[in-house]
Amino acid sequence: FTETRGGGRSAPPKCSSLIRFALDVGLEEFVLDCRNAGVKTVLQVCFRGECDIDAVPSLEAAGINVRREVFTAPPGFGRLEMIKRRAFKRFKSILSNSRIKEDVVLFTDDFLADGALLAFVEAGISVPEDVKVVSFSNAGFGPVFVKDLTRLEMDPRAHGEAVSRHLLATLSGEHVPSDLILPSVYRKGMTF
């Protein structure tokens, strides 16, 4: 078994199955929602060089302009808190000079969303009235906002169960698919 994110499909020798986190499975529904709502511009908030959902090609193919706000992920202990604090600080600075110009902000990391959404609340940004918000999310882990977030959601528990069943079937000699896909789901909340 091996894990890849995005479109990678390489497997090491003697690997019986490839397990893929398909983070962008719900992306098509998000793009359709954007088109139906008349969205012209999206701000994608993401990390540099990590396995984010890359919404840019799909959005641009739909005629929607995309700008990125890119963060460098901090290493080591306290990483998650540092991500939230950096996002809060950057968006607090952005919002002190102006409002968000884009119609939608797409956070491709839930911890970046946590920090930035705190800055939105502090600046009096009303979601979805001033700007629509969509976030990556892990079911049961957030992020949490004053309104139920529209999100591209992974389900760690369901995915763990699927991997366990797949592994047990493999060890029992059962025929299993050579490609196990663990998809995200687009969940419409109150922020779009």
C-alpha atoms as a printed R data frame, in Angstrom:
    type eleno elety resid chain resno       x       y       z
1   ATOM     1    CA   PHE     A     1   0.000   0.000   0.000
2   ATOM     2    CA   THR     A     2   1.053   3.545  -0.547
3   ATOM     3    CA   GLU     A     3  -0.644   6.912  -0.334
4   ATOM     4    CA   THR     A     4  -0.581   9.666  -2.895
5   ATOM     5    CA   ARG     A     5  -2.469  12.922  -2.996
6   ATOM     6    CA   GLY     A     6  -3.782  14.531  -6.119
7   ATOM     7    CA   GLY     A     7  -3.315  12.641  -9.357
8   ATOM     8    CA   GLY     A     8  -0.178  10.644  -8.506
9   ATOM     9    CA   ARG     A     9  -0.520   6.975  -9.367
10  ATOM    10    CA   SER     A    10   2.951   5.503  -8.869
11  ATOM    11    CA   ALA     A    11   3.287   2.470  -6.632
12  ATOM    12    CA   PRO     A    12   6.457   0.872  -5.285
13  ATOM    13    CA   PRO     A    13   7.387  -2.634  -6.477
14  ATOM    14    CA   LYS     A    14   5.406  -5.491  -4.845
15  ATOM    15    CA   CYS     A    15   2.696  -3.053  -3.764
16  ATOM    16    CA   SER     A    16  -0.696  -4.772  -3.936
17  ATOM    17    CA   SER     A    17  -2.859  -1.649  -3.888
18  ATOM    18    CA   LEU     A    18  -2.634   2.073  -4.310
19  ATOM    19    CA   ILE     A    19  -4.550   4.190  -1.785
20  ATOM    20    CA   ARG     A    20  -5.320   7.708  -2.945
21  ATOM    21    CA   PHE     A    21  -6.795  10.663  -1.095
22  ATOM    22    CA   ALA     A    22  -8.852  12.277  -3.845
23  ATOM    23    CA   LEU     A    23  -9.027  15.744  -2.338
24  ATOM    24    CA   ASP     A    24 -10.455  17.326  -5.464
25  ATOM    25    CA   VAL     A    25 -13.443  15.001  -6.038
26  ATOM    26    CA   GLY     A    26 -15.941  17.600  -4.769
27  ATOM    27    CA   LEU     A    27 -14.267  20.375  -6.740
28  ATOM    28    CA   GLU     A    28 -16.546  19.954  -9.773
29  ATOM    29    CA   GLU     A    29 -19.634  20.694  -7.631
30  ATOM    30    CA   PHE     A    30 -17.920  23.750  -6.128
31  ATOM    31    CA   VAL     A    31 -17.092  25.110  -9.605
32  ATOM    32    CA   LEU     A    32 -20.689  24.475 -10.725
33  ATOM    33    CA   ASP     A    33 -21.969  26.375  -7.655
34  ATOM    34    CA   CYS     A    34 -19.653  29.253  -8.568
35  ATOM    35    CA   ARG     A    35 -20.949  29.360 -12.150
36  ATOM    36    CA   ASN     A    36 -24.587  29.165 -11.022
37  ATOM    37    CA   ALA     A    37 -24.033  32.005  -8.524
38  ATOM    38    CA   GLY     A    38 -22.377  34.229 -11.140
39  ATOM    39    CA   VAL     A    39 -19.005  34.193  -9.350
40  ATOM    40    CA   LYS     A    40 -16.362  36.086 -11.328
41  ATOM    41    CA   THR     A    41 -13.367  35.897  -8.966
42  ATOM    42    CA   VAL     A    42 -12.012  33.460  -6.361
43  ATOM    43    CA   LEU     A    43  -9.206  33.868  -3.851
44  ATOM    44    CA   GLN     A    44  -7.558  30.487  -3.198
45  ATOM    45    CA   VAL     A    45  -5.712  30.431   0.136
46  ATOM    46    CA   CYS     A    46  -3.165  27.619   0.147
47  ATOM    47    CA   PHE     A    47   0.289  26.369   1.092
48  ATOM    48    CA   ARG     A    48   3.333  26.534  -1.146
49  ATOM    49    CA   GLY     A    49   4.629  23.130  -2.189
50  ATOM    50    CA   GLU     A    50   2.175  20.987  -0.215
51  ATOM    51    CA   CYS     A    51  -0.546  18.728  -1.552
52  ATOM    52    CA   ASP     A    52  -3.374  21.211  -1.654
53  ATOM    53    CA   ILE     A    53  -6.463  21.064  -3.770
54  ATOM    54    CA   ASP     A    54  -5.509  23.008  -6.895
55  ATOM    55    CA   ALA     A    55  -8.737  24.682  -7.919
56  ATOM    56    CA   VAL     A    56  -7.130  27.093 -10.385
57  ATOM    57    CA   PRO     A    57  -7.351  24.968 -13.591
58  ATOM    58    CA   SER     A    58 -11.014  24.017 -12.990
59  ATOM    59    CA   LEU     A    59 -12.067  27.555 -12.078
60  ATOM    60    CA   GLU     A    60 -10.207  29.155 -14.983
61  ATOM    61    CA   ALA     A    61 -11.707  26.605 -17.397
62  ATOM    62    CA   ALA     A    62 -15.126  27.811 -16.167
63  ATOM    63    CA   GLY     A    63 -14.163  31.430 -16.932
64  ATOM    64    CA   ILE     A    64 -13.555  32.387 -13.289
65  ATOM    65    CA   ASN     A    65 -10.461  34.427 -12.385
66  ATOM    66    CA   VAL     A    66  -8.360  33.104  -9.504
67  ATOM    67    CA   ARG     A    67  -5.814  34.836  -7.305
68  ATOM    68    CA   ARG     A    68  -3.766  32.949  -4.738
69  ATOM    69    CA   GLU     A    69  -2.711  33.930  -1.233
70  ATOM    70    CA   VAL     A    70   0.158  31.529  -0.551
71  ATOM    71    CA   PHE     A    71   1.553  30.554   2.844
72  ATOM    72    CA   THR     A    72   4.701  28.656   3.742
73  ATOM    73    CA   ALA     A    73   3.906  25.844   6.156
74  ATOM    74    CA   PRO     A    74   5.878  26.037   9.413
75  ATOM    75    CA   PRO     A    75   7.706  22.901  10.588
76  ATOM    76    CA   GLY     A    76   7.650  21.048  13.893
77  ATOM    77    CA   PHE     A    77   5.898  21.249  17.209
78  ATOM    78    CA   GLY     A    78   3.157  23.850  17.494
79  ATOM    79    CA   ARG     A    79   2.732  23.865  13.718
80  ATOM    80    CA   LEU     A    80  -1.072  23.973  13.715
81  ATOM    81    CA   GLU     A    81  -1.259  26.908  16.108
82  ATOM    82    CA   MET     A    82   1.398  28.753  14.080
83  ATOM    83    CA   ILE     A    83  -0.617  28.215  10.885
84  ATOM    84    CA   LYS     A    84  -3.732  29.706  12.489
85  ATOM    85    CA   ARG     A    85  -1.800  32.660  13.914
86  ATOM    86    CA   ARG     A    86  -0.061  33.400  10.596
87  ATOM    87    CA   ALA     A    87  -3.351  33.296   8.698
88  ATOM    88    CA   PHE     A    88  -5.009  35.546  11.286
89  ATOM    89    CA   LYS     A    89  -2.136  38.035  11.142
90  ATOM    90    CA   ARG     A    90  -1.953  38.107   7.331
91  ATOM    91    CA   PHE     A    91  -5.710  38.532   6.862
92  ATOM    92    CA   LYS     A    92  -5.886  41.111   9.642
93  ATOM    93    CA   SER     A    93  -3.269  43.094   7.699
94  ATOM    94    CA   ILE     A    94  -5.071  42.619   4.373
95  ATOM    95    CA   LEU     A    95  -8.419  43.662   5.856
96  ATOM    96    CA   SER     A    96  -6.948  46.728   7.585
97  ATOM    97    CA   ASN     A    97  -6.212  48.181   4.134
98  ATOM    98    CA   SER     A    98  -9.276  47.044   2.182
99  ATOM    99    CA   ARG     A    99 -12.055  44.513   1.857
100 ATOM   100    CA   ILE     A   100 -11.695  41.179   0.074
101 ATOM   101    CA   LYS     A   101 -12.116  41.980  -3.621
102 ATOM   102    CA   GLU     A   102 -12.977  38.441  -4.723
103 ATOM   103    CA   ASP     A   103 -16.500  36.955  -4.666
104 ATOM   104    CA   VAL     A   104 -15.377  33.710  -2.968
105 ATOM   105    CA   VAL     A   105 -12.495  32.719  -0.705
106 ATOM   106    CA   LEU     A   106 -11.513  29.040  -1.004
107 ATOM   107    CA   PHE     A   107  -9.310  27.782   1.829
108 ATOM   108    CA   THR     A   108  -7.538  24.591   0.815
109 ATOM   109    CA   ASP     A   109  -6.362  24.029   4.383
110 ATOM   110    CA   ASP     A   110  -8.666  23.996   7.399
111 ATOM   111    CA   PHE     A   111  -6.121  25.576   9.781
112 ATOM   112    CA   LEU     A   112  -5.550  28.499   7.400
113 ATOM   113    CA   ALA     A   113  -9.338  28.908   7.359
114 ATOM   114    CA   ASP     A   114  -9.492  28.949  11.183
115 ATOM   115    CA   GLY     A   115  -7.058  31.844  11.439
116 ATOM   116    CA   ALA     A   116  -8.397  33.854   8.524
117 ATOM   117    CA   LEU     A   117 -12.023  33.497   9.632
118 ATOM   118    CA   LEU     A   118 -11.082  34.983  13.019
119 ATOM   119    CA   ALA     A   119  -9.732  38.001  11.138
120 ATOM   120    CA   PHE     A   120 -12.988  38.186   9.149
121 ATOM   121    CA   VAL     A   121 -15.012  38.283  12.386
122 ATOM   122    CA   GLU     A   122 -12.746  40.937  13.909
123 ATOM   123    CA   ALA     A   123 -13.000  43.086  10.758
124 ATOM   124    CA   GLY     A   124 -16.791  42.763  10.605
125 ATOM   125    CA   ILE     A   125 -16.781  40.834   7.312
126 ATOM   126    CA   SER     A   126 -20.183  39.232   6.867
127 ATOM   127    CA   VAL     A   127 -20.130  35.748   5.321
128 ATOM   128    CA   PRO     A   128 -21.695  35.065   2.806
129 ATOM   129    CA   GLU     A   129 -23.118  38.581   2.343
130 ATOM   130    CA   ASP     A   130 -19.736  40.336   1.846
131 ATOM   131    CA   VAL     A   131 -17.806  37.299   0.600
132 ATOM   132    CA   LYS     A   132 -18.650  33.636   0.153
133 ATOM   133    CA   VAL     A   133 -16.362  31.143   1.934
134 ATOM   134    CA   VAL     A   134 -15.535  27.506   1.186
135 ATOM   135    CA   SER     A   135 -12.998  25.517   3.195
136 ATOM   136    CA   PHE     A   136 -11.282  22.178   3.115
137 ATOM   137    CA   SER     A   137 -12.413  20.199   6.156
138 ATOM   138    CA   ASN     A   138 -11.938  16.917   7.947
139 ATOM   139    CA   ALA     A   139 -15.297  15.610   9.225
140 ATOM   140    CA   GLY     A   140 -15.427  15.992  12.984
141 ATOM   141    CA   PHE     A   141 -12.387  18.296  13.138
142 ATOM   142    CA   GLY     A   142 -13.699  21.573  11.744
143 ATOM   143    CA   PRO     A   143 -12.960  24.321  11.047
144 ATOM   144    CA   VAL     A   144 -15.714  25.936  13.106
145 ATOM   145    CA   PHE     A   145 -17.326  29.241  12.173
146 ATOM   146    CA   VAL     A   146 -20.384  31.195  13.314
147 ATOM   147    CA   LYS     A   147 -22.272  29.677  10.341
148 ATOM   148    CA   ASP     A   148 -22.050  26.125   9.011
149 ATOM   149    CA   LEU     A   149 -19.203  26.261   6.482
150 ATOM   150    CA   THR     A   150 -19.543  25.164   2.896
151 ATOM   151    CA   ARG     A   151 -16.669  22.727   2.542
152 ATOM   152    CA   LEU     A   152 -14.744  20.102   0.636
153 ATOM   153    CA   GLU     A   153 -14.800  17.448   3.326
154 ATOM   154    CA   MET     A   154 -12.704  14.359   3.942
155 ATOM   155    CA   ASP     A   155 -13.944  11.768   6.452
156 ATOM   156    CA   PRO     A   156 -10.953  10.323   8.366
157 ATOM   157    CA   ARG     A   157 -13.063   7.758  10.233
158 ATOM   158    CA   ALA     A   158 -14.816   6.405   7.140
159 ATOM   159    CA   HIS     A   159 -11.531   6.414   5.244
160 ATOM   160    CA   GLY     A   160  -9.781   4.538   8.065
161 ATOM   161    CA   GLU     A   161 -12.538   1.926   8.028
162 ATOM   162    CA   ALA     A   162 -12.262   1.566   4.238
163 ATOM   163    CA   VAL     A   163  -8.481   1.114   4.438
164 ATOM   164    CA   SER     A   164  -8.871  -1.450   7.267
165 ATOM   165    CA   ARG     A   165 -11.428  -3.477   5.287
166 ATOM   166    CA   HIS     A   166  -9.204  -3.309   2.217
167 ATOM   167    CA   LEU     A   167  -6.137  -4.441   4.176
168 ATOM   168    CA   LEU     A   168  -7.983  -7.301   5.902
169 ATOM   169    CA   ALA     A   169  -9.390  -8.484   2.573
170 ATOM   170    CA   THR     A   170  -5.898  -8.370   1.046
171 ATOM   171    CA   LEU     A   171  -4.411 -10.347   3.958
172 ATOM   172    CA   SER     A   172  -7.233 -12.906   3.651
173 ATOM   173    CA   GLY     A   173  -6.333 -13.478   0.014
174 ATOM   174    CA   GLU     A   174  -9.512 -11.916  -1.344
175 ATOM   175    CA   HIS     A   175  -9.467 -10.115  -4.665
176 ATOM   176    CA   VAL     A   176  -9.386  -6.366  -3.989
177 ATOM   177    CA   PRO     A   177  -9.274  -3.401  -6.354
178 ATOM   178    CA   SER     A   178  -5.750  -2.249  -7.086
179 ATOM   179    CA   ASP     A   179  -6.780   1.373  -6.596
180 ATOM   180    CA   LEU     A   180  -8.622   2.443  -3.424
181 ATOM   181    CA   ILE     A   181  -9.861   6.022  -3.729
182 ATOM   182    CA   LEU     A   182 -10.766   7.985  -0.582
183 ATOM   183    CA   PRO     A   183 -12.795  10.923  -1.913
184 ATOM   184    CA   SER     A   184 -13.727  14.320  -0.599
185 ATOM   185    CA   VAL     A   185 -17.374  15.384  -0.634
186 ATOM   186    CA   TYR     A   186 -18.747  18.862  -1.359
187 ATOM   187    CA   ARG     A   187 -21.002  19.872   1.536
188 ATOM   188    CA   LYS     A   188 -23.138  22.956   1.065
189 ATOM   189    CA   GLY     A   189 -23.283  25.005   4.234
190 ATOM   190    CA   MET     A   190 -24.457  28.534   4.965
191 ATOM   191    CA   THR     A   191 -21.333  30.350   3.774
192 ATOM   192    CA   PHE     A   192 -21.902  30.102   0.004
